[in-house]
Amino acid sequence: MKPVLPEPIAAYFAADKQDAEAVARCFAENAIVKDEGETHAGLAAIKTWRAETAAKYNYTSEPIAIEEAGGATIVTSRLTGNFPNSPVDLRFCFRLDDSKISSLEIVL
């Protein structure tokens, strides 16, 4: 059974199947993404992060669980693709600001 995601988070996972521009539209203007030991601040940096990730990896991401903890919405998603140790379950730790994502940290 697929988890029911808050709209901004559902929009993120849908946009991730599209392109960097679609992903960037899910974030607040001053949002931050932390992924693979790097921090990407602001929409331009987030767009670049997503474009570089898409250039490096072909993958699919399927949310499998959701929980709330410490003011964050944590979505566990199974990623399958052309990267080491595929498939892997990653935790996407979202913080929301109204209808946009204010921060996202992706961890193993």
N, C-alpha and C positions, 0 to 999 in steps of 0.2 A: 504494500500500500504506500503510495507516494505521500510525503508529508505536505500539509497545507502551509504554503509560504506566505508571509506578508507581501503585499503588492510590490514594494520596491525591490525586494529580494527575488521574487518571481520574475520581475522585469530584468534583473541582472542575469539570471540564468538563461532566460530567453535571448537576451542580447548577446550573451557569450557565444551563442550559436551563429551569430551574424558577424559583426566586425568591430573594430576598435571604436569607431564613432558611436555605434549603438551602445557599447559598454560605457563609454564616457558619459553619455546622456543620463545614466542611472545615478550618477554621483553629484553631490553638492559641489559648488564651485571650489571650495577650499578643502575638499576631501583628501584623505590619505589612504594609500594602499601599501601594505607590507606583505611582500612575497619573496621567497627565495633569498632571504637575508637583505633585501633592498627595501627602501622606503621611497614611495612615489607620491609627491605632494602636488595637488592641483590638477585640473582637468587635462591640461596639455601633457603632463607627466603620466597620468593614468592612461591616456590614449596611446602614448608611446609604449608604455609597459604592455598593454594588451596587444598592440601590433607586433612587438618583439616576441612576445610569448607565442602568438599565432605563427610567426615565421619559424620559430624553433620547434614547435610541437604541433602535431595533429592529435586532437583528443576529443573525447566526449565527456561530459560531466552530468551525472545523474544524482540529484539530491535523494538521500535515503533516510535522513533523520533530522529532527529539529529540536532545539532546546533553548531555554532562556537562562542566562547566568550572568550576574554582575552587570546588568544593564545592556548586555549584548544578546543578539540572536545568533545562535551557533548552528550552522547547517553542516551536517556531514554529507559529503558528496563523493561518489565513486568516480574517479577519473580513470579512463582507459585510453591508451594512446601509444605513441612512439617515443616513450621516455623510459628511463631505467625503473625497474620494479613495477611496471604497469601490470595489472591495475592497482591503484592505491586509493585508500579512503582519506580524504583531506577534510580538515575542519575550516570552514569559512566563518570567521567571527565578524559579524556585521554590527555596526552601530548606525542607527537611523536618525535623520533630522527631517521630520515631517514625511514628505514623499520621496526623499532622496537618501542615498547612502552617504554618511559623513565619514565613516572609516570602514575598512575591510582589512583583516589580517588573515592570511591563509597559512595554516600550519598542519604538520603531519599528525 
